[in-house]
Amino acid sequence: MARQARGEYLNPNEVQVVHCVQRCVRQAYLCGLDKNTGNDYEHRRGWIRDRFEMLASVFAVDCLTYAVMSNHLHVVLRSRPDVVKQWSDDDVARRWWKLFPQRKDANGKAEEPTDSDLGMIKNNATRLEEIRQRLSDVSWWMRCTAENIARRANKDDGVSGRFWQGRYRAQLLLDEASVLACAAYVDLNPVRAAMADRPENSEFTGAKDRIDDLNQRAGTKREKRSKATHAWERSGRRRKSGWLAPIEINERRDSAGADRDQTGRRASLKGFLSIPLAQYLDLLDWTGRQVRGDKRGAIPKHLAPILSRMGLDGHSWCDVVKKFGRMFKRAAGSRQSLHDEAARRNQSYLQGPGAALFAD
């Protein structure tokens, strides 16, 4: 059966959270050390992370978390058409120029656009509206990632041809429970693959970036983080993870128009979970120990309420995180979320065989 067209369920005009996976052709090594050939491609992991950070500063798309593996990458994105609508025509033109400059300097970076350069974009109303929509489109984010990395990798290898294994895979995340499970699944991917033994050693993941920044805060003890971390996380004044979306949702400050980021590193200050960063990292740390150790310990009392509050079955939590990529197809969520989304799209069902693991 042919794969459903992404345009049938991804809509840049709607706020959607999407888990995207892009794999290398023939599952060849994207990054890291290829034991078969002895070639070291570890530097490419930095390329991808840097590209994500650059795109976060251009697109009206929030990057919730990511993981760069040896032959594939994961990224969880949230489209923000509400944010791109707030941008002026000049903002839109400058961001598009940064993505596709007509002139570059000796280092290959975009030169500062002239008024004439921006005018060529702004003076075509139809073209400008098309660009505005693309800047909140998850598919265009992935396209701008894939093309850039493919060109650099092929040049690095002295070859030509396809670098990626066809289209990227996309999963809609329909509720907070699925977002939490998917974020943990992505952040723990290196642990599952035995590339690291714990989240703080999982290089090139969103969790690692956040942990590194927390550790750099002199004098901050782990038990005190939950009280002070939220405001600090929103500030964006960090070397590594200031381009990622904050973890914790703040209903008052995350309302439309009040969450615009002033640092220029990300689309907005809006969080994506109803728990603070410290609790998310605690849950991630405990889950990683169960996933990596192939054992099932009791969920600590201070973590169990987190899962219950989001409608998750604590006993099945580790299975959901460990097998998330195989359990869900086009969309992930509770039975009710999948049913509601199918009804909204006038479909009889959405594929999601693992939805029974989420409590209703």
BELKA-V901137 format. One record per residue. N is the residue number from 1. RES is the residue in three letters. SS is DSSP state (a for helix, b for strand, c for the rest). Layout:
BEGIN
n:N res:RES ss:SS
n:N res:RES ss:SS
END
This chain:
BEGIN
n:1 res:MET ss:c
n:2 res:ALA ss:c
n:3 res:ARG ss:c
n:4 res:GLN ss:c
n:5 res:ALA ss:c
n:6 res:ARG ss:a
n:7 res:GLY ss:a
n:8 res:GLU ss:a
n:9 res:TYR ss:c
n:10 res:LEU ss:c
n:11 res:ASN ss:c
n:12 res:PRO ss:c
n:13 res:ASN ss:c
n:14 res:GLU ss:c
n:15 res:VAL ss:c
n:16 res:GLN ss:c
n:17 res:VAL ss:b
n:18 res:VAL ss:b
n:19 res:HIS ss:b
n:20 res:CYS ss:b
n:21 res:VAL ss:b
n:22 res:GLN ss:b
n:23 res:ARG ss:b
n:24 res:CYS ss:b
n:25 res:VAL ss:a
n:26 res:ARG ss:a
n:27 res:GLN ss:a
n:28 res:ALA ss:c
n:29 res:TYR ss:c
n:30 res:LEU ss:c
n:31 res:CYS ss:c
n:32 res:GLY ss:c
n:33 res:LEU ss:b
n:34 res:ASP ss:c
n:35 res:LYS ss:c
n:36 res:ASN ss:c
n:37 res:THR ss:c
n:38 res:GLY ss:c
n:39 res:ASN ss:c
n:40 res:ASP ss:b
n:41 res:TYR ss:c
n:42 res:GLU ss:c
n:43 res:HIS ss:a
n:44 res:ARG ss:a
n:45 res:ARG ss:a
n:46 res:GLY ss:a
n:47 res:TRP ss:a
n:48 res:ILE ss:a
n:49 res:ARG ss:a
n:50 res:ASP ss:a
n:51 res:ARG ss:a
n:52 res:PHE ss:a
n:53 res:GLU ss:a
n:54 res:MET ss:a
n:55 res:LEU ss:a
n:56 res:ALA ss:a
n:57 res:SER ss:c
n:58 res:VAL ss:c
n:59 res:PHE ss:c
n:60 res:ALA ss:c
n:61 res:VAL ss:b
n:62 res:ASP ss:b
n:63 res:CYS ss:b
n:64 res:LEU ss:b
n:65 res:THR ss:b
n:66 res:TYR ss:b
n:67 res:ALA ss:b
n:68 res:VAL ss:b
n:69 res:MET ss:c
n:70 res:SER ss:c
n:71 res:ASN ss:c
n:72 res:HIS ss:b
n:73 res:LEU ss:b
n:74 res:HIS ss:b
n:75 res:VAL ss:b
n:76 res:VAL ss:b
n:77 res:LEU ss:b
n:78 res:ARG ss:b
n:79 res:SER ss:b
n:80 res:ARG ss:c
n:81 res:PRO ss:a
n:82 res:ASP ss:a
n:83 res:VAL ss:a
n:84 res:VAL ss:a
n:85 res:LYS ss:c
n:86 res:GLN ss:c
n:87 res:TRP ss:c
n:88 res:SER ss:c
n:89 res:ASP ss:a
n:90 res:ASP ss:a
n:91 res:ASP ss:a
n:92 res:VAL ss:a
n:93 res:ALA ss:a
n:94 res:ARG ss:a
n:95 res:ARG ss:a
n:96 res:TRP ss:a
n:97 res:TRP ss:a
n:98 res:LYS ss:a
n:99 res:LEU ss:a
n:100 res:PHE ss:c
n:101 res:PRO ss:c
n:102 res:GLN ss:c
n:103 res:ARG ss:c
n:104 res:LYS ss:b
n:105 res:ASP ss:c
n:106 res:ALA ss:c
n:107 res:ASN ss:c
n:108 res:GLY ss:c
n:109 res:LYS ss:c
n:110 res:ALA ss:b
n:111 res:GLU ss:c
n:112 res:GLU ss:c
n:113 res:PRO ss:c
n:114 res:THR ss:c
n:115 res:ASP ss:a
n:116 res:SER ss:a
n:117 res:ASP ss:a
n:118 res:LEU ss:a
n:119 res:GLY ss:a
n:120 res:MET ss:a
n:121 res:ILE ss:a
n:122 res:LYS ss:a
n:123 res:ASN ss:c
n:124 res:ASN ss:c
n:125 res:ALA ss:a
n:126 res:THR ss:a
n:127 res:ARG ss:a
n:128 res:LEU ss:a
n:129 res:GLU ss:a
n:130 res:GLU ss:a
n:131 res:ILE ss:a
n:132 res:ARG ss:a
n:133 res:GLN ss:a
n:134 res:ARG ss:a
n:135 res:LEU ss:c
n:136 res:SER ss:c
n:137 res:ASP ss:c
n:138 res:VAL ss:a
n:139 res:SER ss:a
n:140 res:TRP ss:a
n:141 res:TRP ss:a
n:142 res:MET ss:a
n:143 res:ARG ss:a
n:144 res:CYS ss:a
n:145 res:THR ss:a
n:146 res:ALA ss:a
n:147 res:GLU ss:a
n:148 res:ASN ss:a
n:149 res:ILE ss:a
n:150 res:ALA ss:a
n:151 res:ARG ss:a
n:152 res:ARG ss:a
n:153 res:ALA ss:a
n:154 res:ASN ss:a
n:155 res:LYS ss:a
n:156 res:ASP ss:a
n:157 res:ASP ss:a
n:158 res:GLY ss:c
n:159 res:VAL ss:c
n:160 res:SER ss:c
n:161 res:GLY ss:c
n:162 res:ARG ss:c
n:163 res:PHE ss:c
n:164 res:TRP ss:b
n:165 res:GLN ss:c
n:166 res:GLY ss:c
n:167 res:ARG ss:c
n:168 res:TYR ss:c
n:169 res:ARG ss:b
n:170 res:ALA ss:b
n:171 res:GLN ss:b
n:172 res:LEU ss:b
n:173 res:LEU ss:b
n:174 res:LEU ss:c
n:175 res:ASP ss:c
n:176 res:GLU ss:a
n:177 res:ALA ss:a
n:178 res:SER ss:a
n:179 res:VAL ss:a
n:180 res:LEU ss:a
n:181 res:ALA ss:a
n:182 res:CYS ss:a
n:183 res:ALA ss:a
n:184 res:ALA ss:a
n:185 res:TYR ss:a
n:186 res:VAL ss:a
n:187 res:ASP ss:a
n:188 res:LEU ss:c
n:189 res:ASN ss:a
n:190 res:PRO ss:a
n:191 res:VAL ss:a
n:192 res:ARG ss:a
n:193 res:ALA ss:c
n:194 res:ALA ss:c
n:195 res:MET ss:c
n:196 res:ALA ss:c
n:197 res:ASP ss:c
n:198 res:ARG ss:c
n:199 res:PRO ss:a
n:200 res:GLU ss:a
n:201 res:ASN ss:a
n:202 res:SER ss:c
n:203 res:GLU ss:c
n:204 res:PHE ss:c
n:205 res:THR ss:b
n:206 res:GLY ss:a
n:207 res:ALA ss:a
n:208 res:LYS ss:a
n:209 res:ASP ss:a
n:210 res:ARG ss:a
n:211 res:ILE ss:a
n:212 res:ASP ss:a
n:213 res:ASP ss:a
n:214 res:LEU ss:a
n:215 res:ASN ss:a
n:216 res:GLN ss:c
n:217 res:ARG ss:c
n:218 res:ALA ss:c
n:219 res:GLY ss:c
n:220 res:THR ss:c
n:221 res:LYS ss:c
n:222 res:ARG ss:a
n:223 res:GLU ss:a
n:224 res:LYS ss:a
n:225 res:ARG ss:a
n:226 res:SER ss:a
n:227 res:LYS ss:a
n:228 res:ALA ss:a
n:229 res:THR ss:a
n:230 res:HIS ss:a
n:231 res:ALA ss:a
n:232 res:TRP ss:a
n:233 res:GLU ss:a
n:234 res:ARG ss:a
n:235 res:SER ss:a
n:236 res:GLY ss:c
n:237 res:ARG ss:c
n:238 res:ARG ss:c
n:239 res:ARG ss:c
n:240 res:LYS ss:c
n:241 res:SER ss:c
n:242 res:GLY ss:c
n:243 res:TRP ss:c
n:244 res:LEU ss:c
n:245 res:ALA ss:c
n:246 res:PRO ss:c
n:247 res:ILE ss:c
n:248 res:GLU ss:b
n:249 res:ILE ss:c
n:250 res:ASN ss:c
n:251 res:GLU ss:c
n:252 res:ARG ss:c
n:253 res:ARG ss:c
n:254 res:ASP ss:c
n:255 res:SER ss:c
n:256 res:ALA ss:c
n:257 res:GLY ss:c
n:258 res:ALA ss:c
n:259 res:ASP ss:c
n:260 res:ARG ss:b
n:261 res:ASP ss:c
n:262 res:GLN ss:c
n:263 res:THR ss:c
n:264 res:GLY ss:c
n:265 res:ARG ss:c
n:266 res:ARG ss:c
n:267 res:ALA ss:c
n:268 res:SER ss:b
n:269 res:LEU ss:c
n:270 res:LYS ss:c
n:271 res:GLY ss:c
n:272 res:PHE ss:c
n:273 res:LEU ss:b
n:274 res:SER ss:c
n:275 res:ILE ss:c
n:276 res:PRO ss:c
n:277 res:LEU ss:a
n:278 res:ALA ss:a
n:279 res:GLN ss:a
n:280 res:TYR ss:a
n:281 res:LEU ss:a
n:282 res:ASP ss:a
n:283 res:LEU ss:a
n:284 res:LEU ss:a
n:285 res:ASP ss:a
n:286 res:TRP ss:a
n:287 res:THR ss:a
n:288 res:GLY ss:a
n:289 res:ARG ss:a
n:290 res:GLN ss:a
n:291 res:VAL ss:a
n:292 res:ARG ss:a
n:293 res:GLY ss:a
n:294 res:ASP ss:c
n:295 res:LYS ss:c
n:296 res:ARG ss:c
n:297 res:GLY ss:c
n:298 res:ALA ss:c
n:299 res:ILE ss:c
n:300 res:PRO ss:c
n:301 res:LYS ss:a
n:302 res:HIS ss:a
n:303 res:LEU ss:a
n:304 res:ALA ss:a
n:305 res:PRO ss:a
n:306 res:ILE ss:a
n:307 res:LEU ss:a
n:308 res:SER ss:a
n:309 res:ARG ss:a
n:310 res:MET ss:c
n:311 res:GLY ss:c
n:312 res:LEU ss:b
n:313 res:ASP ss:c
n:314 res:GLY ss:a
n:315 res:HIS ss:a
n:316 res:SER ss:a
n:317 res:TRP ss:a
n:318 res:CYS ss:a
n:319 res:ASP ss:a
n:320 res:VAL ss:a
n:321 res:VAL ss:a
n:322 res:LYS ss:a
n:323 res:LYS ss:a
n:324 res:PHE ss:a
n:325 res:GLY ss:a
n:326 res:ARG ss:a
n:327 res:MET ss:a
n:328 res:PHE ss:c
n:329 res:LYS ss:c
n:330 res:ARG ss:c
n:331 res:ALA ss:b
n:332 res:ALA ss:b
n:333 res:GLY ss:c
n:334 res:SER ss:c
n:335 res:ARG ss:a
n:336 res:GLN ss:a
n:337 res:SER ss:a
n:338 res:LEU ss:a
n:339 res:HIS ss:a
n:340 res:ASP ss:a
n:341 res:GLU ss:a
n:342 res:ALA ss:a
n:343 res:ALA ss:a
n:344 res:ARG ss:a
n:345 res:ARG ss:c
n:346 res:ASN ss:c
n:347 res:GLN ss:c
n:348 res:SER ss:c
n:349 res:TYR ss:c
n:350 res:LEU ss:c
n:351 res:GLN ss:c
n:352 res:GLY ss:c
n:353 res:PRO ss:a
n:354 res:GLY ss:a
n:355 res:ALA ss:a
n:356 res:ALA ss:a
n:357 res:LEU ss:a
n:358 res:PHE ss:b
n:359 res:ALA ss:c
n:360 res:ASP ss:c
END
